[in-house]
C-alpha cells in the first residue's frame, strides 16, 4: 500500500512539474509580430477576424498587427516599402508590380475566400424584383480599372450578355464608392459591404 501511495505521489509531482515547465516555456517564447495590410474590411473575411479575435495566431506565437490599406495598389506599396509583411488583397496586386517593371516581386500564396463577394446596390424600389438585366442603360459605379471588383463585375456582365449595355464608371476609387453613390454619381454601385443609411 505504501509503495502504491509513493508511486502515485511521485507521478503527481512529475506531472505537475512538467505542466509548469511547459507553461513557463510557452510564456517565455516571444510572439512574432506580423503586420498585415488589409485592402478592406468585409464580412467575407470573417474567418480571418475570428482567428485573430480568438487568439489562434497567438497560440502559434504570432501577433497580427492589422492595418487598413484601401486599394490593392496601396497594399502592394505597403509590402514593397516594408511597412507590411503581408498584403491582404486580390491577386491583381502582384500583376501591378510585374507590369510596372519593378525589380521587386510579390507572390500570391493563399486564398481566404473562394469567390469574390460583391453586392449591386441601388434604388430600394427594386428590392423585390431586381434582376441583373435591370442594369441595362444604367450607370454603375464599379471601382477603378484593374481592380478585382471591376474585373468580377465585368465578368458578371459578360455572363449576363450585358457587355456594352451598361455604363460602367471606373472613375471612383473602391474606398470612395459609397460616398459617390450617395451623392448620386451613379444609378447603382458595386460594393463589398452593404452600407445602411436612413
mmCIF file of the C-alpha atoms, coordinates in Angstrom:
data_MODEL
# 
_entry.id   MODEL 
# 
loop_
_atom_site.group_PDB 
_atom_site.id 
_atom_site.type_symbol 
_atom_site.label_atom_id 
_atom_site.label_alt_id 
_atom_site.label_comp_id 
_atom_site.label_asym_id 
_atom_site.label_entity_id 
_atom_site.label_seq_id 
_atom_site.pdbx_PDB_ins_code 
_atom_site.Cartn_x 
_atom_site.Cartn_y 
_atom_site.Cartn_z 
_atom_site.occupancy 
_atom_site.B_iso_or_equiv 
_atom_site.pdbx_formal_charge 
_atom_site.auth_seq_id 
_atom_site.auth_comp_id 
_atom_site.auth_asym_id 
_atom_site.auth_atom_id 
_atom_site.pdbx_PDB_model_num 
ATOM 1   C CA . UNK A 1 1   ? 0.000   0.000  0.000   1.00 0.00 ? 1   UNK A CA 1 
ATOM 2   C CA . UNK A 1 2   ? 2.801   2.431  0.932   1.00 0.00 ? 2   UNK A CA 1 
ATOM 3   C CA . UNK A 1 3   ? 4.545   1.575  -2.333  1.00 0.00 ? 3   UNK A CA 1 
ATOM 4   C CA . UNK A 1 4   ? 1.419   2.449  -4.403  1.00 0.00 ? 4   UNK A CA 1 
ATOM 5   C CA . UNK A 1 5   ? 0.925   5.695  -2.462  1.00 0.00 ? 5   UNK A CA 1 
ATOM 6   C CA . UNK A 1 6   ? 4.578   6.661  -3.001  1.00 0.00 ? 6   UNK A CA 1 
ATOM 7   C CA . UNK A 1 7   ? 4.407   5.916  -6.770  1.00 0.00 ? 7   UNK A CA 1 
ATOM 8   C CA . UNK A 1 8   ? 1.154   7.907  -7.057  1.00 0.00 ? 8   UNK A CA 1 
ATOM 9   C CA . UNK A 1 9   ? 2.647   10.882 -5.194  1.00 0.00 ? 9   UNK A CA 1 
ATOM 10  C CA . UNK A 1 10  ? 5.816   10.848 -7.331  1.00 0.00 ? 10  UNK A CA 1 
ATOM 11  C CA . UNK A 1 11  ? 3.705   10.631 -10.523 1.00 0.00 ? 11  UNK A CA 1 
ATOM 12  C CA . UNK A 1 12  ? 1.595   13.635 -9.456  1.00 0.00 ? 12  UNK A CA 1 
ATOM 13  C CA . UNK A 1 13  ? 4.730   15.655 -8.693  1.00 0.00 ? 13  UNK A CA 1 
ATOM 14  C CA . UNK A 1 14  ? 6.308   14.765 -12.065 1.00 0.00 ? 14  UNK A CA 1 
ATOM 15  C CA . UNK A 1 15  ? 3.119   15.645 -13.976 1.00 0.00 ? 15  UNK A CA 1 
ATOM 16  C CA . UNK A 1 16  ? 2.710   18.931 -12.079 1.00 0.00 ? 16  UNK A CA 1 
ATOM 17  C CA . UNK A 1 17  ? 6.337   19.927 -12.698 1.00 0.00 ? 17  UNK A CA 1 
ATOM 18  C CA . UNK A 1 18  ? 6.034   19.011 -16.398 1.00 0.00 ? 18  UNK A CA 1 
ATOM 19  C CA . UNK A 1 19  ? 2.932   21.180 -16.790 1.00 0.00 ? 19  UNK A CA 1 
ATOM 20  C CA . UNK A 1 20  ? 4.606   24.125 -15.025 1.00 0.00 ? 20  UNK A CA 1 
ATOM 21  C CA . UNK A 1 21  ? 7.733   23.814 -17.189 1.00 0.00 ? 21  UNK A CA 1 
ATOM 22  C CA . UNK A 1 22  ? 5.672   23.654 -20.401 1.00 0.00 ? 22  UNK A CA 1 
ATOM 23  C CA . UNK A 1 23  ? 3.603   26.701 -19.387 1.00 0.00 ? 23  UNK A CA 1 
ATOM 24  C CA . UNK A 1 24  ? 6.744   28.623 -18.431 1.00 0.00 ? 24  UNK A CA 1 
ATOM 25  C CA . UNK A 1 25  ? 8.414   27.823 -21.755 1.00 0.00 ? 25  UNK A CA 1 
ATOM 26  C CA . UNK A 1 26  ? 5.316   28.936 -23.677 1.00 0.00 ? 26  UNK A CA 1 
ATOM 27  C CA . UNK A 1 27  ? 5.236   32.254 -21.802 1.00 0.00 ? 27  UNK A CA 1 
ATOM 28  C CA . UNK A 1 28  ? 8.914   32.865 -22.482 1.00 0.00 ? 28  UNK A CA 1 
ATOM 29  C CA . UNK A 1 29  ? 8.573   32.330 -26.239 1.00 0.00 ? 29  UNK A CA 1 
ATOM 30  C CA . UNK A 1 30  ? 8.239   35.820 -27.728 1.00 0.00 ? 30  UNK A CA 1 
ATOM 31  C CA . UNK A 1 31  ? 5.472   36.456 -30.218 1.00 0.00 ? 31  UNK A CA 1 
ATOM 32  C CA . UNK A 1 32  ? 6.494   37.049 -33.819 1.00 0.00 ? 32  UNK A CA 1 
ATOM 33  C CA . UNK A 1 33  ? 4.789   40.268 -34.920 1.00 0.00 ? 33  UNK A CA 1 
ATOM 34  C CA . UNK A 1 34  ? 3.440   40.253 -38.462 1.00 0.00 ? 34  UNK A CA 1 
ATOM 35  C CA . UNK A 1 35  ? 1.960   43.403 -39.979 1.00 0.00 ? 35  UNK A CA 1 
ATOM 36  C CA . UNK A 1 36  ? -0.794  42.689 -42.483 1.00 0.00 ? 36  UNK A CA 1 
ATOM 37  C CA . UNK A 1 37  ? -2.052  45.400 -44.860 1.00 0.00 ? 37  UNK A CA 1 
ATOM 38  C CA . UNK A 1 38  ? -5.721  44.628 -45.492 1.00 0.00 ? 38  UNK A CA 1 
ATOM 39  C CA . UNK A 1 39  ? -7.411  46.057 -48.599 1.00 0.00 ? 39  UNK A CA 1 
ATOM 40  C CA . UNK A 1 40  ? -10.879 46.345 -46.993 1.00 0.00 ? 40  UNK A CA 1 
ATOM 41  C CA . UNK A 1 41  ? -12.894 45.172 -44.013 1.00 0.00 ? 41  UNK A CA 1 
ATOM 42  C CA . UNK A 1 42  ? -15.503 42.720 -45.255 1.00 0.00 ? 42  UNK A CA 1 
ATOM 43  C CA . UNK A 1 43  ? -17.881 40.122 -43.866 1.00 0.00 ? 43  UNK A CA 1 
ATOM 44  C CA . UNK A 1 44  ? -16.403 37.769 -46.465 1.00 0.00 ? 44  UNK A CA 1 
ATOM 45  C CA . UNK A 1 45  ? -13.182 37.745 -44.449 1.00 0.00 ? 45  UNK A CA 1 
ATOM 46  C CA . UNK A 1 46  ? -14.940 36.551 -41.271 1.00 0.00 ? 46  UNK A CA 1 
ATOM 47  C CA . UNK A 1 47  ? -12.646 33.506 -40.810 1.00 0.00 ? 47  UNK A CA 1 
ATOM 48  C CA . UNK A 1 48  ? -9.670  35.867 -40.664 1.00 0.00 ? 48  UNK A CA 1 
ATOM 49  C CA . UNK A 1 49  ? -11.254 38.092 -37.999 1.00 0.00 ? 49  UNK A CA 1 
ATOM 50  C CA . UNK A 1 50  ? -12.433 35.106 -35.953 1.00 0.00 ? 50  UNK A CA 1 
ATOM 51  C CA . UNK A 1 51  ? -8.900  33.688 -35.992 1.00 0.00 ? 51  UNK A CA 1 
ATOM 52  C CA . UNK A 1 52  ? -7.450  36.972 -34.739 1.00 0.00 ? 52  UNK A CA 1 
ATOM 53  C CA . UNK A 1 53  ? -10.112 37.560 -32.064 1.00 0.00 ? 53  UNK A CA 1 
ATOM 54  C CA . UNK A 1 54  ? -9.916  34.004 -30.736 1.00 0.00 ? 54  UNK A CA 1 
ATOM 55  C CA . UNK A 1 55  ? -6.113  34.219 -30.456 1.00 0.00 ? 55  UNK A CA 1 
ATOM 56  C CA . UNK A 1 56  ? -5.489  31.345 -32.851 1.00 0.00 ? 56  UNK A CA 1 
ATOM 57  C CA . UNK A 1 57  ? -2.443  33.164 -34.158 1.00 0.00 ? 57  UNK A CA 1 
ATOM 58  C CA . UNK A 1 58  ? -1.138  33.814 -30.644 1.00 0.00 ? 58  UNK A CA 1 
ATOM 59  C CA . UNK A 1 59  ? -1.411  30.096 -29.944 1.00 0.00 ? 59  UNK A CA 1 
ATOM 60  C CA . UNK A 1 60  ? 1.153   29.750 -32.737 1.00 0.00 ? 60  UNK A CA 1 
ATOM 61  C CA . UNK A 1 61  ? 3.265   32.586 -31.248 1.00 0.00 ? 61  UNK A CA 1 
ATOM 62  C CA . UNK A 1 62  ? 2.174   35.070 -33.912 1.00 0.00 ? 62  UNK A CA 1 
ATOM 63  C CA . UNK A 1 63  ? 0.885   38.561 -33.166 1.00 0.00 ? 63  UNK A CA 1 
ATOM 64  C CA . UNK A 1 64  ? -1.118  40.132 -36.005 1.00 0.00 ? 64  UNK A CA 1 
ATOM 65  C CA . UNK A 1 65  ? -0.962  43.914 -36.490 1.00 0.00 ? 65  UNK A CA 1 
ATOM 66  C CA . UNK A 1 66  ? -3.781  44.613 -38.953 1.00 0.00 ? 66  UNK A CA 1 
ATOM 67  C CA . UNK A 1 67  ? -3.774  47.892 -40.892 1.00 0.00 ? 67  UNK A CA 1 
ATOM 68  C CA . UNK A 1 68  ? -6.463  49.014 -43.327 1.00 0.00 ? 68  UNK A CA 1 
ATOM 69  C CA . UNK A 1 69  ? -4.906  49.982 -46.668 1.00 0.00 ? 69  UNK A CA 1 
ATOM 70  C CA . UNK A 1 70  ? -7.679  50.675 -49.213 1.00 0.00 ? 70  UNK A CA 1 
ATOM 71  C CA . UNK A 1 71  ? -6.684  49.598 -52.729 1.00 0.00 ? 71  UNK A CA 1 
ATOM 72  C CA . UNK A 1 72  ? -4.644  46.602 -53.893 1.00 0.00 ? 72  UNK A CA 1 
ATOM 73  C CA . UNK A 1 73  ? -2.070  49.003 -55.364 1.00 0.00 ? 73  UNK A CA 1 
ATOM 74  C CA . UNK A 1 74  ? -1.594  50.577 -51.922 1.00 0.00 ? 74  UNK A CA 1 
ATOM 75  C CA . UNK A 1 75  ? -1.373  47.142 -50.290 1.00 0.00 ? 75  UNK A CA 1 
ATOM 76  C CA . UNK A 1 76  ? 1.404   46.226 -52.736 1.00 0.00 ? 76  UNK A CA 1 
ATOM 77  C CA . UNK A 1 77  ? 3.206   49.505 -51.947 1.00 0.00 ? 77  UNK A CA 1 
ATOM 78  C CA . UNK A 1 78  ? 2.975   48.800 -48.203 1.00 0.00 ? 78  UNK A CA 1 
ATOM 79  C CA . UNK A 1 79  ? 4.601   45.395 -48.661 1.00 0.00 ? 79  UNK A CA 1 
ATOM 80  C CA . UNK A 1 80  ? 7.297   46.650 -51.039 1.00 0.00 ? 80  UNK A CA 1 
ATOM 81  C CA . UNK A 1 81  ? 8.180   49.549 -48.722 1.00 0.00 ? 81  UNK A CA 1 
ATOM 82  C CA . UNK A 1 82  ? 8.448   47.251 -45.709 1.00 0.00 ? 82  UNK A CA 1 
ATOM 83  C CA . UNK A 1 83  ? 5.513   48.880 -43.882 1.00 0.00 ? 83  UNK A CA 1 
ATOM 84  C CA . UNK A 1 84  ? 3.745   45.498 -44.019 1.00 0.00 ? 84  UNK A CA 1 
ATOM 85  C CA . UNK A 1 85  ? 4.988   41.920 -44.078 1.00 0.00 ? 85  UNK A CA 1 
ATOM 86  C CA . UNK A 1 86  ? 1.936   40.549 -45.869 1.00 0.00 ? 86  UNK A CA 1 
ATOM 87  C CA . UNK A 1 87  ? -0.597  42.195 -48.155 1.00 0.00 ? 87  UNK A CA 1 
ATOM 88  C CA . UNK A 1 88  ? -4.168  41.018 -47.977 1.00 0.00 ? 88  UNK A CA 1 
ATOM 89  C CA . UNK A 1 89  ? -5.806  41.871 -51.303 1.00 0.00 ? 89  UNK A CA 1 
ATOM 90  C CA . UNK A 1 90  ? -6.773  40.458 -54.668 1.00 0.00 ? 90  UNK A CA 1 
ATOM 91  C CA . UNK A 1 91  ? -4.143  38.799 -56.861 1.00 0.00 ? 91  UNK A CA 1 
ATOM 92  C CA . UNK A 1 92  ? -4.033  41.801 -59.182 1.00 0.00 ? 92  UNK A CA 1 
ATOM 93  C CA . UNK A 1 93  ? -1.541  43.437 -56.776 1.00 0.00 ? 93  UNK A CA 1 
ATOM 94  C CA . UNK A 1 94  ? 1.177   41.023 -57.916 1.00 0.00 ? 94  UNK A CA 1 
ATOM 95  C CA . UNK A 1 95  ? 0.413   41.913 -61.524 1.00 0.00 ? 95  UNK A CA 1 
ATOM 96  C CA . UNK A 1 96  ? 0.686   45.679 -60.898 1.00 0.00 ? 96  UNK A CA 1 
ATOM 97  C CA . UNK A 1 97  ? 4.228   45.179 -59.644 1.00 0.00 ? 97  UNK A CA 1 
ATOM 98  C CA . UNK A 1 98  ? 5.210   42.882 -62.512 1.00 0.00 ? 98  UNK A CA 1 
ATOM 99  C CA . UNK A 1 99  ? 3.688   45.031 -65.284 1.00 0.00 ? 99  UNK A CA 1 
ATOM 100 C CA . UNK A 1 100 ? 5.210   48.260 -63.946 1.00 0.00 ? 100 UNK A CA 1 
ATOM 101 C CA . UNK A 1 101 ? 8.714   46.842 -64.357 1.00 0.00 ? 101 UNK A CA 1 
ATOM 102 C CA . UNK A 1 102 ? 9.750   46.725 -60.708 1.00 0.00 ? 102 UNK A CA 1 
ATOM 103 C CA . UNK A 1 103 ? 12.784  44.621 -59.812 1.00 0.00 ? 103 UNK A CA 1 
ATOM 104 C CA . UNK A 1 104 ? 10.847  43.520 -56.721 1.00 0.00 ? 104 UNK A CA 1 
ATOM 105 C CA . UNK A 1 105 ? 8.316   40.699 -56.911 1.00 0.00 ? 105 UNK A CA 1 
ATOM 106 C CA . UNK A 1 106 ? 5.210   39.930 -54.901 1.00 0.00 ? 106 UNK A CA 1 
ATOM 107 C CA . UNK A 1 107 ? 3.778   36.444 -54.704 1.00 0.00 ? 107 UNK A CA 1 
ATOM 108 C CA . UNK A 1 108 ? 0.178   35.389 -54.246 1.00 0.00 ? 108 UNK A CA 1 
ATOM 109 C CA . UNK A 1 109 ? 0.326   32.488 -51.843 1.00 0.00 ? 109 UNK A CA 1 
ATOM 110 C CA . UNK A 1 110 ? -3.076  31.920 -50.243 1.00 0.00 ? 110 UNK A CA 1 
ATOM 111 C CA . UNK A 1 111 ? -6.797  32.228 -50.711 1.00 0.00 ? 111 UNK A CA 1 
ATOM 112 C CA . UNK A 1 112 ? -9.101  33.300 -47.913 1.00 0.00 ? 112 UNK A CA 1 
ATOM 113 C CA . UNK A 1 113 ? -12.276 33.499 -49.945 1.00 0.00 ? 113 UNK A CA 1 
ATOM 114 C CA . UNK A 1 114 ? -13.424 31.069 -52.597 1.00 0.00 ? 114 UNK A CA 1 
ATOM 115 C CA . UNK A 1 115 ? -15.484 33.593 -54.536 1.00 0.00 ? 115 UNK A CA 1 
ATOM 116 C CA . UNK A 1 116 ? -15.491 37.333 -54.919 1.00 0.00 ? 116 UNK A CA 1 
ATOM 117 C CA . UNK A 1 117 ? -18.301 38.687 -52.756 1.00 0.00 ? 117 UNK A CA 1 
ATOM 118 C CA . UNK A 1 118 ? -19.951 41.795 -54.113 1.00 0.00 ? 118 UNK A CA 1 
ATOM 119 C CA . UNK A 1 119 ? -23.323 43.484 -53.907 1.00 0.00 ? 119 UNK A CA 1 
ATOM 120 C CA . UNK A 1 120 ? -25.062 45.606 -56.516 1.00 0.00 ? 120 UNK A CA 1 
ATOM 121 C CA . UNK A 1 121 ? -26.711 48.376 -54.511 1.00 0.00 ? 121 UNK A CA 1 
ATOM 122 C CA . UNK A 1 122 ? -29.372 50.639 -55.957 1.00 0.00 ? 122 UNK A CA 1 
ATOM 123 C CA . UNK A 1 123 ? -32.803 52.157 -55.613 1.00 0.00 ? 123 UNK A CA 1 
ATOM 124 C CA . UNK A 1 124 ? -34.828 50.470 -52.854 1.00 0.00 ? 124 UNK A CA 1 
ATOM 125 C CA . UNK A 1 125 ? -37.959 50.392 -55.036 1.00 0.00 ? 125 UNK A CA 1 
ATOM 126 C CA . UNK A 1 126 ? -36.384 47.491 -56.965 1.00 0.00 ? 126 UNK A CA 1 
ATOM 127 C CA . UNK A 1 127 ? -35.637 45.386 -53.884 1.00 0.00 ? 127 UNK A CA 1 
ATOM 128 C CA . UNK A 1 128 ? -38.285 42.723 -54.529 1.00 0.00 ? 128 UNK A CA 1 
ATOM 129 C CA . UNK A 1 129 ? -37.817 42.314 -58.262 1.00 0.00 ? 129 UNK A CA 1 
ATOM 130 C CA . UNK A 1 130 ? -34.220 43.245 -59.128 1.00 0.00 ? 130 UNK A CA 1 
ATOM 131 C CA . UNK A 1 131 ? -32.557 41.245 -61.892 1.00 0.00 ? 131 UNK A CA 1 
ATOM 132 C CA . UNK A 1 132 ? -29.151 41.925 -63.397 1.00 0.00 ? 132 UNK A CA 1 
ATOM 133 C CA . UNK A 1 133 ? -30.936 42.903 -66.618 1.00 0.00 ? 133 UNK A CA 1 
ATOM 134 C CA . UNK A 1 134 ? -32.221 45.990 -64.720 1.00 0.00 ? 134 UNK A CA 1 
ATOM 135 C CA . UNK A 1 135 ? -28.707 47.428 -65.131 1.00 0.00 ? 135 UNK A CA 1 
ATOM 136 C CA . UNK A 1 136 ? -29.228 47.844 -68.894 1.00 0.00 ? 136 UNK A CA 1 
ATOM 137 C CA . UNK A 1 137 ? -28.840 51.515 -69.830 1.00 0.00 ? 137 UNK A CA 1 
ATOM 138 C CA . UNK A 1 138 ? -27.861 52.474 -66.268 1.00 0.00 ? 138 UNK A CA 1 
ATOM 139 C CA . UNK A 1 139 ? -24.620 53.843 -64.815 1.00 0.00 ? 139 UNK A CA 1 
ATOM 140 C CA . UNK A 1 140 ? -22.885 51.564 -62.313 1.00 0.00 ? 140 UNK A CA 1 
ATOM 141 C CA . UNK A 1 141 ? -20.024 52.762 -60.108 1.00 0.00 ? 141 UNK A CA 1 
ATOM 142 C CA . UNK A 1 142 ? -17.779 49.712 -60.246 1.00 0.00 ? 142 UNK A CA 1 
ATOM 143 C CA . UNK A 1 143 ? -14.347 50.695 -58.883 1.00 0.00 ? 143 UNK A CA 1 
ATOM 144 C CA . UNK A 1 144 ? -11.133 51.630 -60.620 1.00 0.00 ? 144 UNK A CA 1 
ATOM 145 C CA . UNK A 1 145 ? -9.734  49.951 -63.715 1.00 0.00 ? 145 UNK A CA 1 
ATOM 146 C CA . UNK A 1 146 ? -7.587  46.906 -62.997 1.00 0.00 ? 146 UNK A CA 1 
ATOM 147 C CA . UNK A 1 147 ? -9.184  46.215 -59.609 1.00 0.00 ? 147 UNK A CA 1 
ATOM 148 C CA . UNK A 1 148 ? -10.632 42.829 -58.739 1.00 0.00 ? 148 UNK A CA 1 
ATOM 149 C CA . UNK A 1 149 ? -14.143 44.231 -58.004 1.00 0.00 ? 149 UNK A CA 1 
ATOM 150 C CA . UNK A 1 150 ? -14.315 45.736 -61.513 1.00 0.00 ? 150 UNK A CA 1 
ATOM 151 C CA . UNK A 1 151 ? -12.945 42.591 -63.152 1.00 0.00 ? 151 UNK A CA 1 
ATOM 152 C CA . UNK A 1 152 ? -15.542 40.417 -61.412 1.00 0.00 ? 152 UNK A CA 1 
ATOM 153 C CA . UNK A 1 153 ? -18.331 42.863 -62.241 1.00 0.00 ? 153 UNK A CA 1 
ATOM 154 C CA . UNK A 1 154 ? -17.335 42.879 -65.912 1.00 0.00 ? 154 UNK A CA 1 
ATOM 155 C CA . UNK A 1 155 ? -17.312 39.079 -65.857 1.00 0.00 ? 155 UNK A CA 1 
ATOM 156 C CA . UNK A 1 156 ? -20.867 39.076 -64.430 1.00 0.00 ? 156 UNK A CA 1 
ATOM 157 C CA . UNK A 1 157 ? -21.986 41.472 -67.180 1.00 0.00 ? 157 UNK A CA 1 
ATOM 158 C CA . UNK A 1 158 ? -20.436 39.231 -69.825 1.00 0.00 ? 158 UNK A CA 1 
ATOM 159 C CA . UNK A 1 159 ? -22.158 36.151 -68.384 1.00 0.00 ? 159 UNK A CA 1 
ATOM 160 C CA . UNK A 1 160 ? -25.496 38.024 -68.446 1.00 0.00 ? 160 UNK A CA 1 
ATOM 161 C CA . UNK A 1 161 ? -24.897 39.177 -72.046 1.00 0.00 ? 161 UNK A CA 1 
ATOM 162 C CA . UNK A 1 162 ? -24.849 42.828 -70.900 1.00 0.00 ? 162 UNK A CA 1 
ATOM 163 C CA . UNK A 1 163 ? -21.401 43.871 -72.142 1.00 0.00 ? 163 UNK A CA 1 
ATOM 164 C CA . UNK A 1 164 ? -21.644 47.344 -73.672 1.00 0.00 ? 164 UNK A CA 1 
ATOM 165 C CA . UNK A 1 165 ? -25.236 47.736 -72.481 1.00 0.00 ? 165 UNK A CA 1 
ATOM 166 C CA . UNK A 1 166 ? -24.316 49.124 -69.053 1.00 0.00 ? 166 UNK A CA 1 
ATOM 167 C CA . UNK A 1 167 ? -22.330 52.315 -68.479 1.00 0.00 ? 167 UNK A CA 1 
ATOM 168 C CA . UNK A 1 168 ? -19.522 51.219 -66.152 1.00 0.00 ? 168 UNK A CA 1 
ATOM 169 C CA . UNK A 1 169 ? -17.996 54.172 -64.282 1.00 0.00 ? 169 UNK A CA 1 
ATOM 170 C CA . UNK A 1 170 ? -14.390 53.439 -63.253 1.00 0.00 ? 170 UNK A CA 1 
ATOM 171 C CA . UNK A 1 171 ? -13.523 56.958 -62.111 1.00 0.00 ? 171 UNK A CA 1 
ATOM 172 C CA . UNK A 1 172 ? -14.039 56.301 -58.391 1.00 0.00 ? 172 UNK A CA 1 
ATOM 173 C CA . UNK A 1 173 ? -11.593 54.521 -56.047 1.00 0.00 ? 173 UNK A CA 1 
ATOM 174 C CA . UNK A 1 174 ? -13.134 51.480 -54.351 1.00 0.00 ? 174 UNK A CA 1 
ATOM 175 C CA . UNK A 1 175 ? -12.985 53.082 -50.880 1.00 0.00 ? 175 UNK A CA 1 
ATOM 176 C CA . UNK A 1 176 ? -14.957 56.107 -52.148 1.00 0.00 ? 176 UNK A CA 1 
ATOM 177 C CA . UNK A 1 177 ? -17.739 54.242 -53.967 1.00 0.00 ? 177 UNK A CA 1 
ATOM 178 C CA . UNK A 1 178 ? -20.365 54.556 -51.220 1.00 0.00 ? 178 UNK A CA 1 
ATOM 179 C CA . UNK A 1 179 ? -19.931 58.321 -50.941 1.00 0.00 ? 179 UNK A CA 1 
ATOM 180 C CA . UNK A 1 180 ? -20.028 58.775 -54.700 1.00 0.00 ? 180 UNK A CA 1 
ATOM 181 C CA . UNK A 1 181 ? -23.227 56.745 -54.952 1.00 0.00 ? 181 UNK A CA 1 
ATOM 182 C CA . UNK A 1 182 ? -24.889 58.655 -52.086 1.00 0.00 ? 182 UNK A CA 1 
ATOM 183 C CA . UNK A 1 183 ? -24.048 61.887 -53.923 1.00 0.00 ? 183 UNK A CA 1 
ATOM 184 C CA . UNK A 1 184 ? -25.959 60.499 -56.961 1.00 0.00 ? 184 UNK A CA 1 
ATOM 185 C CA . UNK A 1 185 ? -22.927 59.931 -59.205 1.00 0.00 ? 185 UNK A CA 1 
ATOM 186 C CA . UNK A 1 186 ? -24.425 56.638 -60.472 1.00 0.00 ? 186 UNK A CA 1 
ATOM 187 C CA . UNK A 1 187 ? -27.661 54.662 -60.639 1.00 0.00 ? 187 UNK A CA 1 
ATOM 188 C CA . UNK A 1 188 ? -26.104 51.608 -58.952 1.00 0.00 ? 188 UNK A CA 1 
ATOM 189 C CA . UNK A 1 189 ? -22.891 50.838 -57.097 1.00 0.00 ? 189 UNK A CA 1 
ATOM 190 C CA . UNK A 1 190 ? -20.793 47.671 -56.833 1.00 0.00 ? 190 UNK A CA 1 
ATOM 191 C CA . UNK A 1 191 ? -19.773 47.144 -53.156 1.00 0.00 ? 191 UNK A CA 1 
ATOM 192 C CA . UNK A 1 192 ? -18.232 44.544 -50.844 1.00 0.00 ? 192 UNK A CA 1 
ATOM 193 C CA . UNK A 1 193 ? -20.421 45.636 -47.957 1.00 0.00 ? 193 UNK A CA 1 
ATOM 194 C CA . UNK A 1 194 ? -23.920 46.968 -47.770 1.00 0.00 ? 194 UNK A CA 1 
ATOM 195 C CA . UNK A 1 195 ? -23.975 50.470 -46.300 1.00 0.00 ? 195 UNK A CA 1 
ATOM 196 C CA . UNK A 1 196 ? -27.117 51.383 -44.394 1.00 0.00 ? 196 UNK A CA 1 
ATOM 197 C CA . UNK A 1 197 ? -28.228 54.987 -44.483 1.00 0.00 ? 197 UNK A CA 1 
ATOM 198 C CA . UNK A 1 198 ? -31.520 56.271 -43.131 1.00 0.00 ? 198 UNK A CA 1 
# 
